[in-house]
């Protein structure tokens, strides 16, 4: 029986009173409820369940909902900051990860307040670690030229994927989510309407990260390998406009996003290039777009729901643009007056 149904039955039968509901048990119920009602994406639910392992083992996870105070949350966040280690690299948890824990905890407590299990949400007054702004890594023009030169020696399938990543700045899941109906080869316009993710070992085709699709223009030169791949795919499988561009044997099943990561790892080794990852192509496009200071255009092409998100990630790339703007103002007002 699923967690949400089990929890509701226990509450209905009086097996769990309002005063004894443990945070971890209630959190599992809320996560499942939100996923089943499509309030959160499957990938978000999977991420929350990953965070729950540490929460469940903590003092906070074992506490009754009604007893949780702001200091309990602050103590948990300090414990995460001082003691907890990242299971992947053994390093201390980043402030971003701790804030992800807080987002989950706050969501659960907010739901508890809505269900009148607690009076208010103590997470609203919790103290969080300062956000650490990591500068996005991107490729220089010289590095990009080396990558483009090297990719010519690879199958056209991977040339097409690489050119699309570079030319659109899209996420890897958005690229493998493309269908032939999304590509306008004549006008050089791509409709980004889907995002492919792996959840519990299976591929899930959903909406882009922000929940909204977008149209992105792309220079026709970047579409040349894709055109060639389209012809090759037709020779191998019965592909149609509704087929995924980067399917292998079955046109209804897209390429797994992690396959791109695996390819670039091997590709960089073969060609003796530095570590290459798909997301750095996205950052590289941002670096080019922001040279002209057009934050709105950059935000739209990258699929950010707010320009503030673009600034948070790429604001460090704009000092030269800002200086140029200052000089333009001086020329317009100061120099002409003297």
LOLUM-839912 format. One record per residue (C-alpha): residue number from 1; residue in three letters; x, y, z. Coordinates in steps of 0.25 Angstrom, whole numbers, plus 5000, padded with zeros to 4 digits. Layout:
N
PALUM   resi   resn     px     py     pz
PALUM    NUM    ALA      X      Y      Z
...
END
This chain:
338
PALUM   resi   resn     px     py     pz
PALUM      1    UNK   5000   5000   5000
PALUM      2    UNK   5005   5014   4996
PALUM      3    UNK   5010   5023   5007
PALUM      4    UNK   4999   5034   5005
PALUM      5    UNK   4988   5023   5006
PALUM      6    UNK   4994   5016   5018
PALUM      7    UNK   4996   5029   5025
PALUM      8    UNK   4982   5034   5023
PALUM      9    UNK   4976   5020   5027
PALUM     10    UNK   4984   5021   5040
PALUM     11    UNK   4979   5035   5043
PALUM     12    UNK   4965   5031   5040
PALUM     13    UNK   4965   5019   5049
PALUM     14    UNK   4972   5027   5060
PALUM     15    UNK   4985   5019   5060
PALUM     16    UNK   4992   5032   5059
PALUM     17    UNK   4988   5044   5067
PALUM     18    UNK   4990   5058   5063
PALUM     19    UNK   5000   5060   5075
PALUM     20    UNK   5008   5048   5071
PALUM     21    UNK   5010   5049   5056
PALUM     22    UNK   5025   5049   5053
PALUM     23    UNK   5031   5058   5043
PALUM     24    UNK   5037   5047   5034
PALUM     25    UNK   5025   5039   5033
PALUM     26    UNK   5017   5052   5029
PALUM     27    UNK   5027   5056   5019
PALUM     28    UNK   5026   5043   5011
PALUM     29    UNK   5011   5045   5011
PALUM     30    UNK   5012   5059   5006
PALUM     31    UNK   5023   5056   4995
PALUM     32    UNK   5014   5044   4990
PALUM     33    UNK   5001   5053   4990
PALUM     34    UNK   5008   5064   4982
PALUM     35    UNK   5014   5055   4972
PALUM     36    UNK   5001   5047   4970
PALUM     37    UNK   4993   5060   4968
PALUM     38    UNK   5004   5065   4959
PALUM     39    UNK   5008   5077   4968
PALUM     40    UNK   5022   5073   4966
PALUM     41    UNK   5030   5066   4955
PALUM     42    UNK   5034   5052   4957
PALUM     43    UNK   5049   5056   4957
PALUM     44    UNK   5046   5066   4968
PALUM     45    UNK   5039   5055   4976
PALUM     46    UNK   5051   5046   4974
PALUM     47    UNK   5060   5057   4979
PALUM     48    UNK   5052   5059   4991
PALUM     49    UNK   5052   5044   4994
PALUM     50    UNK   5067   5044   4993
PALUM     51    UNK   5067   5056   5004
PALUM     52    UNK   5058   5048   5013
PALUM     53    UNK   5068   5037   5016
PALUM     54    UNK   5076   5047   5024
PALUM     55    UNK   5064   5054   5030
PALUM     56    UNK   5058   5041   5034
PALUM     57    UNK   5070   5037   5042
PALUM     58    UNK   5071   5051   5049
PALUM     59    UNK   5065   5055   5062
PALUM     60    UNK   5056   5065   5053
PALUM     61    UNK   5051   5053   5045
PALUM     62    UNK   5046   5046   5058
PALUM     63    UNK   5040   5058   5065
PALUM     64    UNK   5025   5060   5065
PALUM     65    UNK   5020   5071   5056
PALUM     66    UNK   5014   5079   5067
PALUM     67    UNK   5027   5080   5075
PALUM     68    UNK   5036   5085   5063
PALUM     69    UNK   5041   5099   5066
PALUM     70    UNK   5050   5109   5058
PALUM     71    UNK   5062   5105   5067
PALUM     72    UNK   5060   5090   5063
PALUM     73    UNK   5061   5094   5048
PALUM     74    UNK   5073   5103   5051
PALUM     75    UNK   5080   5092   5058
PALUM     76    UNK   5077   5082   5047
PALUM     77    UNK   5083   5092   5036
PALUM     78    UNK   5095   5094   5045
PALUM     79    UNK   5097   5079   5046
PALUM     80    UNK   5096   5078   5031
PALUM     81    UNK   5106   5089   5029
PALUM     82    UNK   5117   5085   5040
PALUM     83    UNK   5116   5069   5040
PALUM     84    UNK   5108   5064   5028
PALUM     85    UNK   5116   5060   5015
PALUM     86    UNK   5112   5059   5001
PALUM     87    UNK   5111   5044   4998
PALUM     88    UNK   5117   5046   4984
PALUM     89    UNK   5130   5053   4987
PALUM     90    UNK   5131   5052   5002
PALUM     91    UNK   5132   5068   5003
PALUM     92    UNK   5123   5076   5012
PALUM     93    UNK   5109   5080   5007
PALUM     94    UNK   5108   5092   4999
PALUM     95    UNK   5099   5104   5004
PALUM     96    UNK   5090   5100   4991
PALUM     97    UNK   5088   5086   4996
PALUM     98    UNK   5084   5091   5010
PALUM     99    UNK   5074   5100   5004
PALUM    100    UNK   5068   5088   4996
PALUM    101    UNK   5066   5081   5010
PALUM    102    UNK   5060   5094   5015
PALUM    103    UNK   5051   5095   5002
PALUM    104    UNK   5046   5081   5005
PALUM    105    UNK   5044   5083   5020
PALUM    106    UNK   5037   5096   5018
PALUM    107    UNK   5027   5090   5008
PALUM    108    UNK   5024   5079   5017
PALUM    109    UNK   5021   5088   5029
PALUM    110    UNK   5013   5097   5020
PALUM    111    UNK   5004   5086   5016
PALUM    112    UNK   5003   5082   5031
PALUM    113    UNK   4998   5096   5034
PALUM    114    UNK   4988   5095   5023
PALUM    115    UNK   4983   5082   5028
PALUM    116    UNK   4982   5089   5042
PALUM    117    UNK   4992   5079   5049
PALUM    118    UNK   5000   5091   5053
PALUM    119    UNK   4997   5106   5055
PALUM    120    UNK   5008   5111   5046
PALUM    121    UNK   5020   5108   5038
PALUM    122    UNK   5033   5110   5047
PALUM    123    UNK   5042   5108   5034
PALUM    124    UNK   5038   5122   5030
PALUM    125    UNK   5046   5128   5041
PALUM    126    UNK   5058   5118   5040
PALUM    127    UNK   5072   5123   5038
PALUM    128    UNK   5078   5118   5025
PALUM    129    UNK   5093   5118   5020
PALUM    130    UNK   5097   5129   5011
PALUM    131    UNK   5096   5125   4996
PALUM    132    UNK   5110   5122   4990
PALUM    133    UNK   5110   5127   4976
PALUM    134    UNK   5119   5117   4968
PALUM    135    UNK   5123   5123   4955
PALUM    136    UNK   5118   5115   4943
PALUM    137    UNK   5129   5109   4935
PALUM    138    UNK   5129   5112   4920
PALUM    139    UNK   5138   5109   4908
PALUM    140    UNK   5146   5120   4902
PALUM    141    UNK   5145   5122   4887
PALUM    142    UNK   5158   5114   4885
PALUM    143    UNK   5153   5103   4893
PALUM    144    UNK   5140   5103   4885
PALUM    145    UNK   5147   5103   4872
PALUM    146    UNK   5155   5090   4877
PALUM    147    UNK   5143   5083   4881
PALUM    148    UNK   5136   5086   4867
PALUM    149    UNK   5148   5082   4860
PALUM    150    UNK   5149   5069   4867
PALUM    151    UNK   5134   5065   4866
PALUM    152    UNK   5135   5065   4851
PALUM    153    UNK   5143   5051   4853
PALUM    154    UNK   5131   5046   4861
PALUM    155    UNK   5118   5039   4855
PALUM    156    UNK   5108   5050   4850
PALUM    157    UNK   5098   5046   4861
PALUM    158    UNK   5107   5052   4871
PALUM    159    UNK   5111   5064   4862
PALUM    160    UNK   5096   5067   4861
PALUM    161    UNK   5094   5066   4877
PALUM    162    UNK   5107   5075   4879
PALUM    163    UNK   5103   5085   4869
PALUM    164    UNK   5089   5087   4875
PALUM    165    UNK   5095   5088   4889
PALUM    166    UNK   5104   5099   4884
PALUM    167    UNK   5094   5106   4875
PALUM    168    UNK   5082   5106   4884
PALUM    169    UNK   5088   5106   4899
PALUM    170    UNK   5077   5096   4902
PALUM    171    UNK   5078   5086   4913
PALUM    172    UNK   5082   5072   4909
PALUM    173    UNK   5069   5066   4913
PALUM    174    UNK   5062   5077   4904
PALUM    175    UNK   5071   5072   4892
PALUM    176    UNK   5068   5058   4894
PALUM    177    UNK   5053   5061   4895
PALUM    178    UNK   5052   5068   4881
PALUM    179    UNK   5044   5062   4871
PALUM    180    UNK   5045   5064   4856
PALUM    181    UNK   5032   5072   4856
PALUM    182    UNK   5039   5082   4865
PALUM    183    UNK   5050   5086   4855
PALUM    184    UNK   5047   5096   4844
PALUM    185    UNK   5059   5094   4835
PALUM    186    UNK   5056   5105   4825
PALUM    187    UNK   5054   5116   4836
PALUM    188    UNK   5064   5111   4846
PALUM    189    UNK   5054   5110   4857
PALUM    190    UNK   5053   5100   4868
PALUM    191    UNK   5041   5097   4877
PALUM    192    UNK   5046   5093   4891
PALUM    193    UNK   5034   5086   4897
PALUM    194    UNK   5039   5074   4904
PALUM    195    UNK   5050   5070   4914
PALUM    196    UNK   5054   5055   4917
PALUM    197    UNK   5059   5051   4930
PALUM    198    UNK   5062   5038   4937
PALUM    199    UNK   5053   5034   4949
PALUM    200    UNK   5055   5021   4956
PALUM    201    UNK   5063   5015   4944
PALUM    202    UNK   5052   5019   4934
PALUM    203    UNK   5051   5030   4924
PALUM    204    UNK   5040   5041   4927
PALUM    205    UNK   5037   5051   4916
PALUM    206    UNK   5031   5063   4922
PALUM    207    UNK   5031   5078   4920
PALUM    208    UNK   5043   5087   4921
PALUM    209    UNK   5049   5091   4934
PALUM    210    UNK   5041   5103   4936
PALUM    211    UNK   5028   5096   4931
PALUM    212    UNK   5027   5104   4918
PALUM    213    UNK   5032   5102   4904
PALUM    214    UNK   5039   5112   4896
PALUM    215    UNK   5044   5115   4881
PALUM    216    UNK   5059   5117   4879
PALUM    217    UNK   5065   5121   4866
PALUM    218    UNK   5077   5114   4861
PALUM    219    UNK   5087   5118   4850
PALUM    220    UNK   5085   5108   4838
PALUM    221    UNK   5099   5104   4839
PALUM    222    UNK   5097   5097   4852
PALUM    223    UNK   5085   5089   4845
PALUM    224    UNK   5094   5082   4835
PALUM    225    UNK   5098   5070   4843
PALUM    226    UNK   5083   5068   4847
PALUM    227    UNK   5079   5068   4833
PALUM    228    UNK   5089   5057   4830
PALUM    229    UNK   5085   5049   4842
PALUM    230    UNK   5070   5050   4838
PALUM    231    UNK   5073   5043   4825
PALUM    232    UNK   5082   5033   4832
PALUM    233    UNK   5071   5030   4843
PALUM    234    UNK   5060   5028   4832
PALUM    235    UNK   5069   5017   4825
PALUM    236    UNK   5070   5010   4839
PALUM    237    UNK   5056   5011   4845
PALUM    238    UNK   5042   5015   4841
PALUM    239    UNK   5043   5030   4846
PALUM    240    UNK   5032   5040   4844
PALUM    241    UNK   5030   5055   4849
PALUM    242    UNK   5025   5049   4862
PALUM    243    UNK   5038   5041   4864
PALUM    244    UNK   5049   5046   4874
PALUM    245    UNK   5061   5052   4866
PALUM    246    UNK   5070   5044   4874
PALUM    247    UNK   5064   5030   4876
PALUM    248    UNK   5072   5018   4873
PALUM    249    UNK   5064   5006   4870
PALUM    250    UNK   5050   5010   4874
PALUM    251    UNK   5046   5024   4869
PALUM    252    UNK   5036   5025   4880
PALUM    253    UNK   5047   5024   4891
PALUM    254    UNK   5057   5036   4892
PALUM    255    UNK   5072   5035   4895
PALUM    256    UNK   5075   5035   4910
PALUM    257    UNK   5081   5048   4915
PALUM    258    UNK   5092   5041   4922
PALUM    259    UNK   5097   5035   4909
PALUM    260    UNK   5101   5049   4905
PALUM    261    UNK   5110   5050   4918
PALUM    262    UNK   5116   5037   4915
PALUM    263    UNK   5119   5041   4901
PALUM    264    UNK   5126   5054   4904
PALUM    265    UNK   5134   5047   4915
PALUM    266    UNK   5140   5037   4904
PALUM    267    UNK   5140   5047   4894
PALUM    268    UNK   5149   5056   4902
PALUM    269    UNK   5158   5045   4905
PALUM    270    UNK   5160   5041   4890
PALUM    271    UNK   5163   5055   4886
PALUM    272    UNK   5171   5059   4898
PALUM    273    UNK   5162   5070   4901
PALUM    274    UNK   5159   5075   4915
PALUM    275    UNK   5147   5070   4922
PALUM    276    UNK   5135   5073   4914
PALUM    277    UNK   5120   5073   4919
PALUM    278    UNK   5108   5077   4912
PALUM    279    UNK   5103   5088   4921
PALUM    280    UNK   5116   5096   4919
PALUM    281    UNK   5111   5098   4904
PALUM    282    UNK   5099   5105   4911
PALUM    283    UNK   5108   5114   4919
PALUM    284    UNK   5116   5117   4907
PALUM    285    UNK   5104   5122   4899
PALUM    286    UNK   5101   5131   4911
PALUM    287    UNK   5115   5137   4911
PALUM    288    UNK   5113   5141   4897
PALUM    289    UNK   5099   5146   4898
PALUM    290    UNK   5103   5154   4910
PALUM    291    UNK   5114   5161   4903
PALUM    292    UNK   5104   5171   4898
PALUM    293    UNK   5097   5172   4911
PALUM    294    UNK   5083   5166   4906
PALUM    295    UNK   5079   5159   4919
PALUM    296    UNK   5065   5158   4914
PALUM    297    UNK   5069   5151   4901
PALUM    298    UNK   5078   5142   4908
PALUM    299    UNK   5068   5138   4919
PALUM    300    UNK   5058   5135   4908
PALUM    301    UNK   5067   5126   4900
PALUM    302    UNK   5072   5118   4912
PALUM    303    UNK   5058   5116   4916
PALUM    304    UNK   5058   5123   4930
PALUM    305    UNK   5045   5127   4936
PALUM    306    UNK   5051   5140   4941
PALUM    307    UNK   5063   5149   4937
PALUM    308    UNK   5067   5149   4952
PALUM    309    UNK   5070   5134   4950
PALUM    310    UNK   5079   5137   4938
PALUM    311    UNK   5086   5149   4946
PALUM    312    UNK   5088   5140   4958
PALUM    313    UNK   5095   5129   4950
PALUM    314    UNK   5102   5138   4939
PALUM    315    UNK   5103   5152   4946
PALUM    316    UNK   5118   5150   4948
PALUM    317    UNK   5120   5150   4932
PALUM    318    UNK   5115   5164   4931
PALUM    319    UNK   5125   5174   4937
PALUM    320    UNK   5131   5177   4923
PALUM    321    UNK   5117   5180   4918
PALUM    322    UNK   5114   5189   4930
PALUM    323    UNK   5127   5197   4928
PALUM    324    UNK   5123   5199   4913
PALUM    325    UNK   5109   5204   4917
PALUM    326    UNK   5115   5214   4927
PALUM    327    UNK   5125   5219   4916
PALUM    328    UNK   5113   5220   4907
PALUM    329    UNK   5105   5229   4917
PALUM    330    UNK   5117   5237   4919
PALUM    331    UNK   5119   5240   4904
PALUM    332    UNK   5104   5243   4902
PALUM    333    UNK   5103   5253   4914
PALUM    334    UNK   5116   5257   4920
PALUM    335    UNK   5125   5258   4907
PALUM    336    UNK   5114   5265   4899
PALUM    337    UNK   5112   5276   4910
PALUM    338    UNK   5127   5280   4911
END
